[in-house]
Amino acid sequence: MIYTPEHEAWMESIRRFVAEEIDPHVEAWEAAEAFPSRALFRKAGALGLFGITKPTAFGGAGLDFSWSVAAGEALGTMQAQGVGMALSVQSDMATPALAEFGSDQLRRDFLAPAIAGEHVVAIGVSEAGAGSDVASIRTRARRDGEDYVITGGKMWITNGMEADWVCLLANTSDGAPHRNKSLIVLPLRESPGGRDVKGVTRQKIRKFGMWCSDTAQLFLDEVRVPVRQRIGEEGQGFAYQMKQFQEERLNAAARRLAMGQLIAHVADYLRQRPAFGKPLLDNQYIQFRLAELKTEIEALRALTYRATELYVAGQDVTELASMAKLKAGRLSREVADWCMQFMGGQGYAWESWVSRAYRDYRLGSIGGGADEVMLQVIARRMGLEKR
């Protein structure tokens, strides 16, 4: 995949958005463990970040997924990865299935405002007892006339404290685990930014990293939602969610392609930091290690671009997307760890960019499917599982 000049211009506009609207506020948002999502999402919506691949009839740009990967790569330059994750949830995790399979009415009511940044949106899949094992979720949507009555809970919900609605995966029948689930647009508030609907309770989760991104546990007690707010066919939710995962995982990999800037930041510091009569960067071991890390980033780039190119061509890239996500998670941990090691005490300081990256990047091997699940998916695609 080769970016066109138009892609490059798009990426530059996003990097400018990050530099002007996000990075100057990082320290304050990290300290507050939150950022002003409603104000920032409206600006992101105006820039077009939420509608890249979405239908033009509902305010989207109707572009192919390469433009989403370009956006993810540009968003990865920010110094607080929690904001990038929050934006990506709205663009590439909570809305793809709605855009592809939702009714026109559902897309007018919920997709269009999400694209504009007027709604804050979340994806509700993981539960306290079912994270990467999606088939084992227990949240249930019981049919009662023209409504579903939903009982259960969701865990690790990015944007969960602020979200106006959640794209919820729930069991809608007692059938086989892969055919008894549906995706439902579940409003959490009576109106955007308003009071929570009856039966919804939220609890904030404090995390090791991604501090400025709010994460919540949702409790759902007999919450009613019209059946017409189901996305697509009943019982197809698992399949729809697996398709959404391809975009989520490619986006996650794309946001790690900017890790080279962290290496450059550390190199600049080491160039100025004397030790034993010469700059630390003159140490050949450090030079070679940073060179190896940069090489690995370029290998991740090639894998991510290839998977994207095939996905745009209409192919199933579950295996390649899982590989890219696995590589991105592991490599980002390695990059952050070596950068901290070479910066020493300055890197270990809480306020440093390197220590924040160390905390933020760690989620990459856990969220959106743990490394072990990615390996399981890859092994299955290789035909290695016992049948």
Secondary structure, DSSP 8 states (H G I E B T S, - for coil): ----HHHHHHHHHHHHHIIIIIGGGHHHHHHHT---HHHHHHHHHHHTTT-SSS-GGGT-----THHHHHHHHHHTTSS-HHHHHHHHIIIIISSHHHHHHS-HHHIIIIIHHHHHTSS-EEEE--BTTBSS-GGG---EEEEETTEEEEEEEEEEEETTTT-SEEEEEEE-SSS-TTTSEEEEEEE-BSSTTS-B-TTEEEEE---SS-TTS-EEEEEEEEEEEEGGGEESSTTBHHHHHHHHHHHHHHHHHHTTGGGHHHHHHHHHHHHH-EETTEEGGG-HHHHHHHHHHHHHHHHHHHHHHHHHHHHHTT---HHHHHHHHHHHHHHHHHHHHHHHHHHTHHHHSTTSHHHHHHHHHGGGGTTTS-HHHHHHHHHHHTT-S--
